[in-house]
Structures are given as C-alpha cells and as structure tokens.
C-alpha cells in the first residue's frame, strides 16, 4: 500500500511537469521566435543550447588602430594637416628666410605657446585644417598687441570695419580684435565663410589678406580671358602673392624641423589658460595680485583691455594661467581689504575743456589726458565716457550699456583772437553779437557798455573771435587785429556754419 502511494505521487508530479513552461528561475535555454523582418534576406541568428565559455577568436589579417594621444602640440598639429601643399620658388625663399633666423623663430614660437592649444581645439571642433593655427605667425608673429599701418589689430589682424562685422567690440575700454577668444572665433568664422565662397583654402587665405571682393574680381578677369583661376594663376599684389608661401614655409618647418635645423620649443598638449568669471568691477592690478602672476602675464592673456579696471558688465570673464585660476578664485573669496575697483566711468554731460573736466572729477589735467588718451588742443564732447577715480566705498559698478558702448569723442578747441571791427549805422551791442554769433553780454563786457548800448557809425568795436571768424571779419571790414594779448583758449561759443560737409575717414 505504501509502495502504491509513492508511485501515485510520482505520476502526479510527472504529469504536472509536462503541462508547465519554463519559469524565470529555470536554467534551460528557450529559443526565441525570429522576428519578422522584410528588410534583410536572412533571419537573425540567435544562440541556442547551454551557455559556453567565450574563447579567443582568430585575429589574423586585422589591423589595430593606435589610440595614443599626440606627444606634444606640434605632433597634434601635424596630424591635422589637410591643405594641399604649395610647391613654388616663393615657398623655398621663405623657408630659407625663416631657417636663417632661429632667434626670431624662437621668440615667435614661445609667444604662441599661450594661444596655440585653444586655436587647435577650435579648428578640430570645426573640422578645419590645423595649418590654419600657424596663420598668426604670418599675420602678427603671434603678438596680440600688434597693429599695422592700416590700423589692423590683434594677432589675427582685423581691420576696424571687419572686426565690427564679426561682432568684435571696439570701445573706450576694450578692443576685442585683440581678445584671444573673440578674435580667434571671428577669424575662423571669416575663414570658413571665405572657404565656402571660393571652395579652396589657398584662395580663402588670399581673400583673408587681400579682400574677398579683390579675389572674386581677379578670378572673374581670368575666367574672361580663359586663364586658370587657382591661387598661382591670379594677378595679385606682392604681399598676397607671398602670403600663402609664407604659411607653407612655416608648415614645412613645423612638419620637419630637423631638416631646417630648427629647434621648436616644447608646447605641451594641454590648455595653457582657463576662463574665470568676473561678477563685479575690479582693478587689473588686484586680479594679477590675487592670481599670483605678473601684470605683463595677465595682459598677455587679456590683451583687449584698454584701462586699469575690468568692467564686469562688458567683460564677464577673463583668462588666467591654468594653475593660477584656482588660486585667484580662492583668494578672491577671502578678499576683504576694501573696494575692488578704484576706477569708474563718468559720462560727460556737455562739451567741455579738459581743464573743466579735470576740475569736475578731481583729477590732474595731465593724468586725465593720459588715462583717456585725450590729444592736445581738443575738447571733450558731450556723452563721452571717461575713466575717472572711484570714490572709496561709493558708486555702483558701470552699467552694461556704458561698458559695451562707451566712446570718447573730441572737438577742436576754439582759439580766439582780439580784433576790432567797425560798427555800421544803427549798430548796437545786440546787433553786433547777432552778426558774429557771440553773446551780447560778452560784447558789452569787451567794450565797457551796457547790454542796451549803441555804437557810432565807423566806431571800432573790440571783439574776441574764433580764429576762423577773425579772418572773416577782417575780409568784410578790412580791419587788422587790434593790439593786445588774446587769451590762449576759451570755451567755444557757437561755431560758424559752413557750406558742405566735413570729409570723413573711410574704414578699410
């Protein structure tokens, strides 16, 4: 009986097992149905059966790509060369020129070490040839303070108008044509634009130097004559003719320095600087002190600054050497020794002399001129933004509008001269003043008369007139200047109206 009971129980368990499917804890593999897929001719293959150890596969015939980082920045630049090489006599000439000036090459490459990493990063991000990182060698020898005779500025040498087109601020406090980040962004934008226009990097470089319109016209002339339209085919100025050969020569030296007996200084493949946020106006000297760097090192990374103070509303970030950035942040957070900025901006309410402006702000005249670049024999026009001392513990930071748009404008001082004019019939103090566009009170004072005073016909009337008006008065009356010493300068009265406009200086 006991044996029958055991057999019955075993039969029941066997029947139950036949009626169930695999459960989540079951180790038995279950083949999955192949999905219907009409995009391929073969159905996917899935493994079946028990799991098996993974074995090493055959590697014959496979090439393993290297993933090592470039040893230095020069190596990284070489790996990104993508422009076709130019082989001309001009290239050989420039190779010889650079190779025979090792001191010049050394200074130039050492100066570039602060900026090259950032430029290469930007070129790679945009997918552009890394040869273009060498272009500032040709433009400015990597000097961000360089300025040409044509007023091009910065290491990328932007003209004022071109800089404005690419949103490089140029105001009383900074010139972004010299800014490391902003000018590099603008230069690469411009080069990309030119490459899109001409479809050729050599032509794009020619346009960068000569102007896109000049290159387009040169191409059109050659097309009309059935001539080639490449860089070497065009008729262009000597400077542009040598422009790409200079870049090619530097490229060749970087590619094979030993062949040219050139020793390139080591430039490590990591950032030289980092950006640091500025949230309030602060003196440049204080920043350098808190960062633990020399003032000249700060200016090398922030060359766009014109003034001794950073206006945070217009320049919310600065560049500091990588290791010094954290030092600056730490020291700034702990700084409690007084105000951050000892300078601020004063907007001139009305046109005035430098002397009057200096008196208003409590500065020495010479110091005001030097700080704001005021030339001699000039008055300051209304609305000008002047850098002036900031009272201790007083004054808010400069507004964004002023920090971004502040300019200084001048007008020539009016030099007056004592002269005598003859009164006509029924001339009065008022009529003389109206004729020469001066104040009646001044005419009365110069001639010891009342405002209601009258002159006899032919009587000499003493006047202090601007030099230009003096000449006009003498031509009208035939009078010569009367004896007496004229004041050196007076505040301008009302300038005489002249026909025609004043010629303006064109931006190139």
C-alpha positions as CSV (number, residue, x, y, z in Angstrom):
1,X,0.0,0.0,0.0
2,X,2.8,2.3,0.9
3,X,4.6,1.5,-2.4
4,X,1.4,2.3,-4.4
5,X,1.1,5.6,-2.7
6,X,4.6,6.6,-3.6
7,X,4.1,5.5,-7.2
8,X,0.9,7.6,-7.5
9,X,2.6,10.7,-6.1
10,X,5.5,10.4,-8.6
11,X,3.0,10.0,-11.5
12,X,1.2,13.2,-10.5
13,X,4.4,15.2,-10.4
14,X,5.4,13.9,-13.8
15,X,2.1,15.0,-15.4
16,X,2.4,18.4,-13.8
17,X,5.9,19.0,-15.2
18,X,4.6,18.1,-18.7
19,X,1.9,20.8,-18.5
20,X,4.2,23.8,-17.5
21,X,6.5,26.1,-19.4
22,X,9.9,27.4,-18.2
23,X,9.8,29.8,-15.3
24,X,12.2,32.8,-14.5
25,X,14.4,30.6,-12.4
26,X,14.8,27.9,-14.9
27,X,18.3,27.5,-16.4
28,X,17.1,25.7,-19.5
29,X,17.5,28.0,-22.6
30,X,14.4,28.7,-24.5
31,X,14.8,29.5,-28.3
32,X,13.1,32.8,-29.1
33,X,11.0,33.1,-32.2
34,X,12.7,35.0,-35.0
35,X,11.0,38.4,-35.6
36,X,9.5,39.1,-39.0
37,X,11.9,41.3,-40.9
38,X,11.5,42.1,-44.5
39,X,14.5,44.4,-44.8
40,X,17.0,41.5,-44.9
41,X,17.2,38.3,-46.8
42,X,18.4,36.2,-43.8
43,X,16.7,36.0,-40.4
44,X,18.8,36.9,-37.4
45,X,20.6,34.0,-35.7
46,X,20.2,33.5,-32.0
47,X,22.3,31.1,-29.9
48,X,20.6,28.0,-28.6
49,X,21.6,25.4,-26.1
50,X,23.6,25.8,-22.9
51,X,25.9,28.7,-22.3
52,X,29.5,28.1,-23.3
53,X,32.8,29.9,-22.3
54,X,34.0,32.7,-24.6
55,X,37.1,31.7,-26.5
56,X,39.7,33.8,-28.2
57,X,38.9,34.5,-31.8
58,X,41.3,34.5,-34.7
59,X,42.9,37.9,-35.2
60,X,44.8,37.2,-38.4
61,X,44.6,39.9,-41.0
62,X,43.2,42.6,-38.7
63,X,44.9,46.0,-38.1
64,X,44.7,47.6,-34.7
65,X,44.4,51.4,-34.8
66,X,46.6,53.3,-32.5
67,X,44.8,55.5,-29.9
68,X,47.8,57.2,-28.2
69,X,47.5,60.9,-27.7
70,X,49.9,63.2,-29.5
71,X,53.2,63.6,-27.6
72,X,53.0,67.4,-27.8
73,X,51.0,70.1,-29.6
74,X,53.3,70.2,-32.6
75,X,52.6,66.5,-33.2
76,X,48.9,67.2,-32.9
77,X,49.1,70.0,-35.4
78,X,51.0,67.8,-37.8
79,X,48.3,65.1,-37.6
80,X,45.7,67.6,-38.7
81,X,47.4,69.0,-41.8
82,X,44.8,68.8,-44.6
83,X,45.6,71.6,-47.1
84,X,47.3,70.8,-50.4
85,X,51.0,71.7,-50.4
86,X,52.2,74.6,-52.4
87,X,55.4,74.0,-54.3
88,X,56.8,77.2,-55.6
89,X,60.1,79.2,-55.6
90,X,58.4,81.6,-53.2
91,X,58.0,78.8,-50.7
92,X,61.7,77.9,-50.9
93,X,62.6,81.5,-50.5
94,X,60.5,81.8,-47.3
95,X,61.8,78.5,-45.9
96,X,65.4,79.9,-46.2
97,X,64.3,83.2,-44.7
98,X,62.8,81.6,-41.6
99,X,65.5,78.9,-41.2
100,X,68.3,81.5,-41.1
101,X,66.6,83.4,-38.3
102,X,66.5,81.0,-35.4
103,X,66.2,83.8,-32.8
104,X,63.1,85.2,-34.5
105,X,61.5,81.7,-34.8
106,X,62.3,81.0,-31.1
107,X,60.6,84.3,-29.9
108,X,57.7,83.8,-32.2
109,X,57.0,80.1,-31.2
110,X,57.5,80.8,-27.4
111,X,54.9,83.7,-27.7
112,X,52.5,81.3,-29.4
113,X,52.6,78.7,-26.7
114,X,50.0,80.6,-24.7
115,X,47.4,80.5,-27.5
116,X,48.1,77.5,-29.8
117,X,46.2,74.9,-27.8
118,X,43.0,76.9,-27.9
119,X,43.3,77.6,-31.6
120,X,43.9,73.9,-32.4
121,X,41.0,72.9,-30.3
122,X,38.7,75.3,-32.2
123,X,40.0,74.1,-35.6
124,X,39.4,70.5,-34.7
125,X,36.0,71.2,-33.4
126,X,35.1,72.9,-36.7
127,X,36.8,70.2,-38.8
128,X,39.2,72.8,-40.3
129,X,42.9,72.2,-41.4
130,X,45.3,72.6,-38.5
131,X,47.7,74.5,-40.7
132,X,45.5,77.5,-40.0
133,X,46.7,77.5,-36.4
134,X,50.0,78.8,-37.9
135,X,48.4,81.8,-39.6
136,X,49.1,84.2,-36.8
137,X,52.8,83.6,-37.3
138,X,52.3,85.3,-40.7
139,X,49.9,87.9,-39.6
140,X,51.4,89.2,-36.4
141,X,54.2,86.8,-35.2
142,X,51.5,85.9,-32.5
143,X,51.6,89.3,-31.0
144,X,48.1,90.2,-29.8
145,X,49.1,93.8,-29.4
146,X,50.3,94.1,-33.0
147,X,48.8,97.0,-35.1
148,X,49.6,97.6,-38.7
149,X,50.0,100.9,-40.6
150,X,46.5,100.3,-42.0
151,X,45.1,100.0,-38.4
152,X,44.6,96.3,-38.4
153,X,45.0,95.0,-34.8
154,X,45.5,91.8,-32.9
155,X,47.2,88.5,-33.6
156,X,44.6,87.8,-36.4
157,X,44.9,91.4,-37.7
158,X,41.3,92.6,-38.1
159,X,40.6,95.9,-39.7
160,X,38.1,98.1,-37.7
161,X,35.2,97.6,-40.1
162,X,35.8,93.8,-40.5
163,X,36.0,93.5,-36.7
164,X,32.7,95.3,-36.3
165,X,31.1,92.9,-39.0
166,X,32.2,89.9,-36.9
167,X,30.9,91.4,-33.6
168,X,34.3,92.4,-32.2
169,X,33.6,95.3,-29.8
170,X,35.8,98.3,-30.1
171,X,35.1,101.0,-27.5
172,X,36.8,103.2,-24.9
173,X,37.6,100.3,-22.6
174,X,38.5,97.3,-24.8
175,X,39.2,96.2,-28.3
176,X,38.0,92.7,-29.0
177,X,40.2,92.5,-32.1
178,X,43.0,91.8,-29.6
179,X,40.9,89.4,-27.4
180,X,42.2,85.8,-27.6
181,X,38.9,84.0,-27.6
182,X,36.8,86.6,-29.5
183,X,39.3,87.3,-32.3
184,X,40.0,83.5,-32.8
185,X,36.3,82.9,-33.1
186,X,35.9,85.7,-35.6
187,X,39.0,84.7,-37.6
188,X,37.8,81.1,-38.0
189,X,34.3,82.3,-38.8
190,X,35.7,84.5,-41.5
191,X,38.0,81.8,-42.9
192,X,35.1,79.3,-43.1
193,X,33.0,82.0,-44.9
194,X,35.8,82.6,-47.4
195,X,36.3,78.8,-48.0
196,X,32.6,78.5,-48.6
197,X,32.8,81.3,-51.2
198,X,35.8,80.0,-53.1
199,X,35.9,76.3,-52.3
200,X,39.7,76.4,-52.0
201,X,41.8,77.1,-48.9
202,X,44.6,78.9,-50.8
203,X,42.0,81.3,-52.4
204,X,40.4,81.7,-49.0
205,X,43.7,82.8,-47.5
206,X,44.3,85.2,-50.3
207,X,40.9,86.7,-49.7
208,X,41.7,87.0,-46.0
209,X,44.7,89.1,-46.8
210,X,43.5,90.9,-49.9
211,X,39.8,91.0,-49.5
212,X,37.1,88.7,-50.9
213,X,36.0,91.3,-53.5
214,X,39.5,91.6,-54.9
215,X,39.9,87.9,-55.2
216,X,36.5,87.5,-56.8
217,X,37.3,90.2,-59.4
218,X,40.7,88.6,-60.1
219,X,39.0,85.2,-60.7
220,X,36.4,86.9,-63.0
221,X,39.2,88.5,-65.1
222,X,41.0,85.2,-65.6
223,X,37.8,83.4,-66.5
224,X,37.0,86.1,-69.1
225,X,40.5,85.6,-70.6
226,X,40.2,81.8,-70.4
227,X,43.0,81.5,-67.8
228,X,43.3,79.4,-64.7
229,X,41.6,80.5,-61.5
230,X,43.8,78.9,-58.9
231,X,45.9,80.8,-56.4
232,X,49.1,80.7,-58.5
233,X,47.1,81.8,-61.6
234,X,45.8,85.1,-60.3
235,X,47.4,88.5,-60.7
236,X,47.6,89.9,-57.2
237,X,49.7,92.3,-55.1
238,X,53.2,91.1,-54.0
239,X,52.0,90.9,-50.4
240,X,49.2,88.5,-51.2
241,X,51.4,86.6,-53.7
242,X,53.8,85.8,-50.8
243,X,51.1,85.2,-48.2
244,X,50.4,81.5,-48.8
245,X,54.1,80.7,-49.5
246,X,54.9,82.2,-46.0
247,X,52.3,79.9,-44.4
248,X,53.5,76.9,-46.4
249,X,57.1,77.6,-45.4
250,X,56.2,77.7,-41.7
251,X,54.1,74.5,-42.2
252,X,57.1,72.7,-43.7
253,X,59.4,73.8,-40.8
254,X,56.9,72.5,-38.3
255,X,56.5,69.3,-40.2
256,X,60.2,68.6,-40.4
257,X,62.1,70.9,-38.0
258,X,65.3,68.9,-38.2
259,X,65.5,69.3,-42.0
260,X,65.7,73.0,-41.4
261,X,67.9,72.8,-38.4
262,X,65.2,74.4,-36.3
263,X,64.6,73.6,-32.6
264,X,60.9,74.1,-31.8
265,X,60.2,74.7,-28.1
266,X,58.1,72.1,-26.4
267,X,54.4,73.0,-26.2
268,X,52.5,70.5,-24.1
269,X,49.3,69.2,-25.4
270,X,47.0,70.7,-22.7
271,X,45.3,74.0,-22.1
272,X,47.5,76.9,-21.1
273,X,44.7,79.0,-19.6
274,X,41.1,78.8,-18.4
275,X,38.2,81.3,-18.2
276,X,37.3,82.8,-14.9
277,X,34.0,84.5,-14.2
278,X,34.1,88.2,-13.1
279,X,30.9,89.4,-11.3
280,X,32.0,92.9,-10.2
281,X,34.3,95.7,-11.5
282,X,37.8,95.0,-10.3
283,X,41.3,96.6,-10.8
284,X,43.6,94.7,-13.2
285,X,46.4,95.0,-10.6
286,X,44.3,93.4,-8.0
287,X,43.4,90.5,-10.2
288,X,47.1,89.9,-11.0
289,X,47.9,90.1,-7.3
290,X,45.2,87.6,-6.2
291,X,46.1,85.2,-9.0
292,X,49.8,85.4,-8.1
293,X,51.0,86.4,-11.6
294,X,52.9,89.3,-13.1
295,X,50.9,92.1,-14.6
296,X,52.5,91.5,-18.0
297,X,51.4,87.9,-17.9
298,X,47.9,88.9,-17.2
299,X,47.9,91.4,-20.1
300,X,49.3,88.7,-22.4
301,X,46.2,86.6,-21.9
302,X,43.8,89.6,-21.8
303,X,45.2,92.0,-24.4
304,X,41.9,93.6,-25.3
305,X,41.8,95.7,-22.1
306,X,42.5,99.4,-22.6
307,X,42.1,100.5,-19.0
308,X,43.4,99.6,-15.5
309,X,40.0,98.3,-14.5
310,X,37.8,95.3,-15.7
311,X,34.2,96.3,-16.2
312,X,32.3,93.1,-15.4
313,X,29.2,94.1,-17.3
314,X,31.2,94.3,-20.5
315,X,33.8,91.6,-19.8
316,X,32.2,88.9,-17.6
317,X,35.1,86.5,-17.9
318,X,38.9,86.8,-18.0
319,X,41.7,84.4,-18.9
320,X,44.2,83.2,-16.3
321,X,47.0,80.6,-16.5
322,X,45.5,77.1,-15.7
323,X,47.1,76.7,-12.3
324,X,46.6,80.3,-11.2
325,X,42.9,80.3,-11.9
326,X,42.0,78.3,-8.8
327,X,44.4,80.4,-6.8
328,X,42.6,83.5,-7.9
329,X,39.1,82.1,-7.0
330,X,40.3,81.1,-3.6
331,X,42.0,84.4,-2.8
332,X,39.1,86.5,-4.2
333,X,36.6,84.7,-2.0
334,X,38.8,85.5,1.0
335,X,39.5,89.2,0.0
336,X,38.2,91.7,2.5
337,X,40.7,94.6,2.3
338,X,38.5,97.3,0.8
339,X,36.9,98.1,-2.6
340,X,37.7,96.0,-5.7
341,X,37.8,98.9,-8.2
342,X,39.5,102.2,-7.8
343,X,38.2,103.5,-11.2
344,X,34.8,104.1,-12.7
345,X,33.3,105.8,-15.7
346,X,31.9,109.3,-15.9
347,X,29.7,110.4,-18.8
348,X,30.5,114.0,-19.8
349,X,27.2,116.0,-19.5
350,X,28.2,118.7,-22.0
351,X,31.1,119.6,-24.3
352,X,33.8,121.0,-22.1
353,X,37.6,121.6,-22.0
354,X,39.9,119.1,-20.5
355,X,40.7,121.5,-17.7
356,X,37.0,121.9,-16.8
357,X,36.5,118.1,-16.9
358,X,39.5,117.5,-14.7
359,X,38.2,120.0,-12.1
360,X,34.8,118.2,-12.2
361,X,36.3,114.8,-11.3
362,X,39.1,116.0,-9.1
363,X,42.0,114.8,-11.4
364,X,45.2,116.4,-12.6
365,X,44.8,117.6,-16.2
366,X,47.8,115.6,-17.4
367,X,46.6,112.5,-15.6
368,X,43.1,112.8,-17.2
369,X,44.6,113.2,-20.6
370,X,46.9,110.2,-20.2
371,X,44.2,107.9,-18.7
372,X,41.8,108.6,-21.5
373,X,44.1,109.3,-24.5
374,X,43.0,112.9,-25.0
375,X,45.1,114.6,-27.6
376,X,46.2,118.2,-27.2
377,X,44.1,121.2,-28.3
378,X,40.9,119.1,-28.1
379,X,37.7,119.5,-26.1
380,X,35.7,116.6,-24.8
381,X,32.3,116.2,-26.5
382,X,29.1,115.6,-24.6
383,X,28.3,111.9,-24.0
384,X,31.9,110.8,-23.9
385,X,32.8,108.1,-21.4
386,X,35.8,109.0,-19.3
387,X,37.7,106.7,-16.9
388,X,38.0,108.6,-13.6
389,X,38.8,107.8,-10.0
390,X,36.1,105.9,-8.0
391,X,35.4,107.3,-4.5
392,X,36.2,104.8,-1.8
393,X,33.1,102.9,-0.8
394,X,30.9,104.8,-3.2
395,X,29.4,104.3,-6.7
396,X,27.9,101.3,-8.3
397,X,29.6,99.2,-11.0
398,X,29.4,100.5,-14.5
399,X,26.3,99.6,-16.4
400,X,26.2,97.1,-19.3
401,X,25.2,99.8,-21.8
402,X,28.2,102.0,-20.9
403,X,30.6,99.1,-20.6
404,X,29.7,97.8,-24.1
405,X,29.1,101.1,-25.9
406,X,31.2,103.8,-24.2
407,X,33.2,106.0,-26.6
408,X,35.2,109.2,-26.3
409,X,34.7,111.9,-28.9
410,X,36.6,115.2,-29.3
411,X,36.2,118.5,-31.0
412,X,38.9,121.1,-31.6
413,X,39.4,123.8,-29.1
414,X,38.4,127.2,-30.4
415,X,41.3,129.7,-30.2
416,X,40.1,133.3,-30.0
417,X,42.0,136.4,-31.1
418,X,41.4,140.1,-30.0
419,X,40.4,142.1,-33.0
420,X,38.5,145.3,-33.9
421,X,35.6,145.6,-36.3
422,X,33.9,148.8,-37.4
423,X,30.3,149.4,-36.5
424,X,27.8,150.3,-39.1
425,X,24.9,152.8,-38.9
426,X,22.5,152.0,-36.1
427,X,24.6,149.1,-34.8
428,X,24.0,148.1,-31.2
429,X,25.6,145.6,-28.8
430,X,22.8,143.2,-29.7
431,X,23.2,143.5,-33.5
432,X,26.9,143.1,-33.4
433,X,26.5,140.0,-31.2
434,X,24.0,138.5,-33.5
435,X,26.1,139.2,-36.6
436,X,29.2,137.4,-35.2
437,X,27.2,134.7,-33.2
438,X,28.5,135.6,-29.8
439,X,26.8,136.5,-26.6
440,X,25.6,140.1,-26.2
441,X,26.9,140.2,-22.6
442,X,30.4,139.4,-23.9
443,X,30.3,142.2,-26.5
444,X,29.1,144.6,-23.8
445,X,31.8,143.5,-21.4
446,X,34.6,143.7,-24.1
447,X,33.6,147.4,-24.8
448,X,32.6,148.6,-21.4
449,X,29.0,149.1,-22.4
450,X,25.5,148.2,-21.2
451,X,23.5,145.5,-22.9
452,X,21.4,148.3,-24.4
453,X,24.5,150.2,-25.7
454,X,24.8,151.6,-29.2
455,X,27.8,152.2,-31.5
456,X,28.5,155.2,-33.8
457,X,29.0,154.5,-37.5
458,X,32.6,153.6,-38.1
459,X,33.4,153.1,-34.4
460,X,35.9,150.3,-33.6
461,X,34.3,147.5,-31.7
462,X,36.5,145.2,-29.7
463,X,35.8,141.6,-30.2
464,X,37.3,138.2,-29.2
465,X,36.5,135.9,-32.1
466,X,37.5,132.4,-33.0
467,X,40.4,132.4,-35.5
468,X,38.2,131.4,-38.4
469,X,35.7,134.2,-37.6
470,X,38.5,136.7,-37.2
471,X,39.6,136.1,-40.8
472,X,36.0,136.5,-42.0
473,X,35.6,139.8,-40.1
474,X,38.9,141.2,-41.5
475,X,37.8,140.3,-45.0
476,X,34.5,142.1,-44.5
477,X,35.8,145.2,-42.8
478,X,39.4,145.4,-43.9
479,X,40.3,145.8,-40.2
480,X,43.6,144.5,-38.8
481,X,43.7,142.8,-35.4
482,X,44.0,145.4,-32.6
483,X,46.9,145.3,-30.3
484,X,46.6,143.3,-27.2
485,X,47.1,139.8,-25.9
486,X,44.4,137.3,-26.5
487,X,43.5,134.5,-24.1
488,X,45.1,131.2,-25.1
489,X,41.8,129.3,-25.1
490,X,38.2,130.0,-24.4
491,X,35.1,127.8,-24.3
492,X,33.6,127.6,-27.7
493,X,30.7,129.9,-28.3
494,X,28.7,128.9,-31.4
495,X,30.7,127.6,-34.4
496,X,30.0,129.4,-37.7
497,X,28.0,127.5,-40.2
498,X,29.9,126.3,-43.2
499,X,28.7,125.1,-46.5
500,X,29.4,121.4,-47.4
501,X,30.2,118.5,-45.1
502,X,33.4,117.6,-43.4
503,X,35.1,114.7,-45.2
504,X,35.1,111.6,-43.1
505,X,37.8,109.0,-42.8
506,X,36.8,105.8,-44.6
507,X,37.2,102.5,-42.9
508,X,39.1,100.0,-44.9
